[in-house]
Amino acid sequence: MAGQKEIPSPQDYYERLGERLKTLRLEAGFDSAEAFAIHHKMGRTQYLAYERGKDLQLSTIRRLARFHKITPDELLRGLGS
């Protein structure tokens, strides 16, 4: 319909979230996903998958937000636009 906004696919959300996680990691001073994962006692492969747009559980979103000292809402804000 004319004037309706296209709804992003779930994978679009995950990819946008992955981009946001990478930006936050870099802003926190971690040049590599591996260094970030080791520092936060996460699996390196698993964390890199999140930055690449892998589906995340709510508990993981909460944990990642806590690492960046933001709320899950702040982490997810704007991903649908």
Secondary structure, 3 states (H helix, E strand, C coil): CCCCCCCCCHHHHHHHHHHHHHHHHHHCCCCCHHHHHHHCCCCHHHHHHHHCCCCCCHHHHHHHHHHCCCCHHHHHCCCCC
